[in-house]
Amino acid sequence: MKKIRVGIIGAGFIAQEAHLPAYASLGEAEVVALADVNLERAKSVAGKFGVTKVFPDYRKLLALKEIEAVNICTPNAFHKPAAIAALRAGKHVLVEKPAAMNAAEVKAMIAEAKQAKKILMVGVNCRFMAETGLLKRAINAGALGKIYYAEAVFLRRRGIPGWGAFTEKKASGGGPMMDLGVHVLDLALYLMGFPEPVAVSGLTYAEIGRRPHNAATAGYWSWDPKKFDVEDMAVGLVRFRNGASLYLKTSWAANIPKDEFGVVVVGTRGGCRTHPTGIHGEEYGNLVDLTPVDLPKVESHKEEIGRFLEAIRKGLPSPVPPEEALTVTRILDGIYLSARRGREVRLA
């Protein structure tokens, strides 16, 4: 089988820890070029993974005719320009989450993908966890009945990124809501069947990230408070046209007992939870809990990239439809707008 030739734009943490190792282990693709504005970093990373071509300008990477697909692993502000340039160059695109800085940018990316007739996929790897597959199959089989409520939680007690440009709004678009919240929001919507959102209420806080360092907290501080201009915690409530609702909460830093991650979905026949994984309902006149045994070990980024390559090879639609990424981004936009205005925001 001929290997799909891939170029990666951005040589930071996610490229090094997730994308490049996934391609190396899959064996059905070859990363032939890497681009990063930090040329020395790009050369170092390329050397570790046997990538032969390195560029400081991604446009030179896109000029390589042998490249069929591109992975975008840059800060959020560069997702749209890099994706549109890649699509115009005739490449399939896998872009890291969030899809872009806002819904207007995602719409432009979708239009370009349709024009180019190429795959545009957003990297929301939580969809490809073993837990997600189990629960989605149960939901599709009717185990939950009519879904009317969900909770999506990704909280860190202390975990503000001290690298990259995560804490600078001009590069990231926002704080933990854009970095972490997008994961569990997409996961919850996926399990719910992507109902249409009609209204959003949101609140954002920056109570810890902007504090100066002190001796008591020195072990937890690796970011620069002077450059911190995003939220460190955010919450949101989404209402859907079908009457369902979703509660979302996320933080990089909050005075809570421990980190939390997971999605809860509630329906008329049963409910489910991703972490710890379980399905909860009524059977034979009793409340029952169904707990899976020996879930397969799945490397979610590897599975995500494998599905991307399969879609290219077989001419399939995007494994993550970009229109769903647009819905996620519209909700994120709504949470930030609601927080600024101090009231609920209508989306439809």
C-alpha positions in Angstrom: 0.0 0.0 0.0 1.3 3.4 -1.0 2.0 5.6 2.0 0.2 8.9 2.3 2.7 11.8 2.4 2.1 14.3 5.2 3.4 17.7 6.2 3.1 19.1 9.7 2.8 22.8 10.5 3.9 23.6 14.0 6.6 21.7 15.9 5.4 22.3 19.5 4.2 20.0 22.3 1.2 18.5 20.5 3.1 17.7 17.4 6.0 16.2 19.3 3.9 14.2 21.9 0.9 13.1 19.8 0.9 13.6 16.0 4.5 12.7 15.1 4.5 9.5 17.3 1.1 8.5 15.9 2.3 8.7 12.3 5.5 6.8 13.2 3.5 4.0 14.7 0.7 3.7 12.1 3.1 3.0 9.2 0.6 3.9 6.5 1.8 7.5 6.1 5.1 9.3 5.9 5.8 12.7 7.4 8.1 14.2 4.8 8.2 17.9 5.9 7.9 20.0 9.0 7.4 23.8 9.3 7.8 26.0 12.3 8.8 29.7 12.7 11.3 28.4 15.2 13.7 26.8 12.7 16.1 25.4 15.3 13.2 23.7 17.1 11.9 22.3 13.9 15.3 20.9 12.9 15.7 19.3 16.3 12.2 17.7 16.2 12.6 16.6 12.6 15.9 14.9 13.5 14.2 12.8 16.2 11.5 11.6 13.9 13.4 11.2 10.6 11.7 14.1 8.8 13.9 15.1 5.9 12.6 18.6 5.0 12.3 21.5 7.3 11.0 25.0 6.7 10.5 28.2 8.7 7.6 29.2 6.4 4.7 26.8 6.0 4.0 28.1 2.5 7.2 26.4 1.3 5.9 23.1 2.8 2.6 23.6 1.0 4.5 24.0 -2.3 5.7 20.4 -2.2 3.6 18.5 -4.7 4.2 15.1 -3.1 2.3 16.2 0.1 -1.3 15.0 0.2 -2.3 16.0 3.7 -1.3 18.5 6.3 -1.6 18.6 10.1 -1.8 22.0 11.7 -0.4 22.1 15.2 0.1 25.8 15.6 -1.4 28.3 18.2 -5.1 28.9 17.5 -4.6 32.2 15.8 -2.8 30.5 12.9 -5.3 27.7 12.3 -7.5 29.5 9.8 -4.7 31.0 7.6 -2.8 27.8 7.5 -5.8 25.6 6.8 -7.1 27.8 4.0 -3.6 28.0 2.4 -3.4 24.2 2.6 -6.8 23.6 1.1 -6.0 26.0 -1.7 -2.8 24.1 -2.3 -4.9 20.9 -2.7 -4.1 19.2 0.6 -6.4 17.4 3.0 -6.3 19.1 6.5 -6.3 17.9 10.0 -6.3 20.9 12.4 -5.8 20.7 16.1 -8.7 21.8 18.4 -10.2 24.3 18.6 -10.9 24.6 14.9 -10.2 28.3 14.9 -10.5 31.5 17.0 -14.2 32.0 16.3 -17.1 30.8 14.3 -16.6 33.2 11.4 -13.1 31.7 10.8 -14.5 28.2 10.9 -17.2 29.1 8.3 -14.5 30.4 6.0 -12.5 27.1 6.5 -15.6 25.0 5.7 -16.3 27.0 2.5 -12.7 26.6 1.4 -12.9 22.8 2.0 -16.0 22.5 0.0 -14.5 24.5 -2.9 -11.3 22.4 -2.8 -13.3 19.1 -2.3 -10.8 18.1 0.3 -11.2 16.7 3.9 -11.2 19.2 6.7 -11.1 17.5 10.1 -10.7 18.9 13.6 -8.6 17.0 16.1 -10.9 16.3 19.0 -9.3 13.1 20.1 -11.7 12.4 23.0 -14.2 11.1 20.4 -11.8 8.3 19.7 -11.4 7.0 23.3 -12.6 3.4 24.0 -15.0 4.8 26.6 -16.6 7.0 24.0 -17.1 4.2 21.5 -18.8 2.0 24.1 -21.2 4.7 25.2 -22.0 5.9 21.7 -23.0 2.3 20.7 -25.2 2.1 23.8 -26.9 5.4 23.1 -27.4 4.5 19.5 -29.1 1.2 20.7 -31.5 3.2 22.8 -30.1 2.6 26.2 -30.6 6.2 27.3 -33.9 6.9 25.6 -34.5 10.6 25.0 -31.5 12.6 26.1 -32.4 15.8 28.0 -29.4 16.8 30.0 -25.6 16.6 30.0 -22.7 17.8 32.1 -19.2 18.4 30.6 -16.3 18.9 33.1 -12.6 19.5 32.6 -11.1 21.1 35.8 -7.6 21.5 36.9 -6.7 22.5 40.4 -3.4 23.9 39.1 -2.4 23.5 35.5 -2.0 26.8 33.7 0.3 26.1 30.7 3.7 27.7 31.1 4.8 27.1 27.5 3.6 28.4 24.2 1.1 31.2 23.9 -1.9 29.6 25.7 -2.2 32.5 28.2 -2.1 35.3 25.5 -5.5 36.0 24.0 -4.2 37.3 20.7 -2.7 33.9 20.0 -5.2 31.6 21.8 -8.6 33.3 21.7 -9.2 32.3 25.3 -8.0 30.3 28.3 -9.2 26.9 29.5 -12.5 27.1 27.7 -10.6 27.1 24.4 -7.9 24.7 25.6 -9.8 22.1 27.7 -13.5 23.0 27.6 -13.6 22.4 23.8 -12.7 18.7 24.4 -15.5 17.9 26.8 -18.0 20.2 25.0 -17.4 18.3 21.7 -17.6 15.0 23.5 -20.9 15.8 25.2 -22.5 17.1 22.0 -21.3 14.0 20.1 -22.9 11.7 22.7 -26.1 13.8 22.7 -26.3 13.6 18.9 -25.4 17.3 18.3 -28.8 18.9 19.1 -29.1 22.5 17.8 -28.1 25.1 20.4 -30.4 28.1 20.7 -29.1 30.1 23.7 -26.0 30.3 25.9 -25.2 31.8 29.3 -21.6 32.0 30.4 -19.2 33.4 33.1 -15.5 33.7 33.0 -13.0 34.4 35.9 -9.3 35.3 36.1 -8.7 35.1 39.9 -5.5 33.1 40.0 -3.6 33.4 36.8 -2.9 37.1 37.2 -1.6 36.9 40.8 2.1 37.6 41.4 4.3 34.6 42.4 4.8 34.0 46.1 6.7 31.5 48.2 3.6 29.5 49.1 2.6 28.8 45.5 6.0 28.9 43.8 5.9 25.1 43.1 2.7 25.5 41.0 3.7 28.6 38.9 5.4 28.2 35.6 3.5 30.9 33.6 4.1 34.7 33.5 1.2 36.5 35.2 2.2 39.7 33.3 1.2 38.0 30.0 -1.9 36.4 31.4 -4.9 38.1 29.7 -7.4 35.1 29.4 -9.7 33.4 31.9 -8.5 30.7 34.3 -12.0 29.3 34.9 -15.2 29.4 32.9 -18.7 28.0 33.1 -21.6 27.9 30.7 -25.1 26.7 30.3 -26.4 25.8 26.8 -30.1 25.4 25.9 -31.1 23.4 22.8 -34.0 23.6 20.5 -35.2 20.1 21.5 -35.5 21.2 25.2 -32.3 19.6 26.3 -29.6 21.5 28.3 -25.9 21.2 28.9 -23.8 22.5 31.8 -20.1 23.1 31.0 -17.3 24.0 33.5 -13.6 24.2 33.0 -10.5 25.6 34.7 -6.7 25.8 34.6 -6.6 26.9 38.2 -9.3 26.6 40.9 -9.3 25.9 44.6 -10.9 22.5 44.3 -9.9 19.2 46.0 -8.7 17.5 42.8 -8.7 17.6 39.0 -11.9 16.4 37.3 -12.6 15.2 33.8 -15.7 13.6 32.2 -19.1 13.8 30.6 -22.4 12.8 32.1 -25.4 12.3 29.8 -29.0 11.8 31.2 -31.9 10.4 29.3 -35.4 9.1 30.0 -34.4 5.4 30.1 -30.9 5.7 31.5 -27.8 7.8 31.9 -24.1 7.3 31.3 -20.7 8.6 32.5 -17.4 8.6 30.6 -15.1 8.6 33.6 -15.5 6.4 35.5 -17.3 4.6 32.6 -20.8 3.3 33.3 -24.4 3.2 32.2 -27.1 3.7 34.9 -30.8 2.9 34.7 -33.6 0.7 35.8 -34.1 -3.0 35.1 -36.4 -5.6 36.7 -37.8 -3.1 39.2 -34.4 -2.0 40.4 -31.8 0.6 39.8 -28.8 -0.9 38.1 -25.3 0.1 37.0 -23.6 -1.4 34.1 -19.8 -1.2 34.3 -17.6 -2.3 31.4 -14.8 -4.9 31.9 -11.5 -4.8 30.1 -12.1 -1.9 27.8 -9.5 -2.0 25.0 -6.4 0.2 25.3 -6.8 2.9 22.7 -4.4 5.7 21.9 -6.9 8.4 21.0 -4.6 10.6 18.9 -3.4 7.5 17.0 -7.0 6.4 16.4 -7.9 9.9 15.3 -5.1 10.2 12.8 -5.7 6.6 11.6 -9.3 7.6 10.8 -8.1 10.7 9.0 -5.8 8.6 6.8 -8.5 6.1 6.2 -10.8 8.8 5.0 -8.2 10.1 2.5 -7.4 6.6 1.3 -11.0 5.5 0.8 -12.5 8.8 -0.2 -14.7 9.0 2.8 -16.2 12.1 4.5 -14.4 13.8 7.3 -14.5 11.6 10.5 -15.3 14.8 12.4 -17.6 16.8 10.2 -16.5 20.4 10.2 -20.1 21.6 10.6 -20.0 20.0 14.1 -16.8 21.9 14.9 -18.7 25.0 13.8 -21.5 24.2 16.4 -18.9 23.8 19.1 -17.2 27.1 18.2 -20.6 29.0 18.1 -21.2 27.8 21.6 -17.7 28.9 22.8 -18.3 32.3 21.1 -21.6 32.5 22.9 -20.1 31.8 26.3 -17.5 34.5 26.0 -20.1 37.0 24.6 -22.5 36.2 27.4 -19.7 36.7 30.0 -18.9 40.1 28.6 -22.6 41.2 28.4 -23.7 39.7 31.7 -26.8 38.0 30.2 -27.9 35.1 28.1 -27.0 35.2 24.4 -29.3 33.8 21.7 -27.7 31.7 19.0 -30.8 31.0 16.9 
